[in-house]
Amino acid sequence: MRKVIEASKGCILTNGKTYGRKIYLAQGEDESCYYEISQAEYEALTSDEDKVF
């Protein structure tokens, strides 16, 4: 059975590569690698990905 971690209200979980409100950990993956960022921080980080140069 996979372990599931959930972000607090208004936050997003990330490990620097993966983002989500609910993370289904892979077998052997450590939840301590994930930390919360605010919704605003997430939007600022991902808005850069949408820009086309």
Secondary structure, 3 states (H helix, E strand, C coil): CCCEEECCCCEEEECCCCEECEEECCCCCCHHHCEEEEHHHHHHHHHHHHCCC
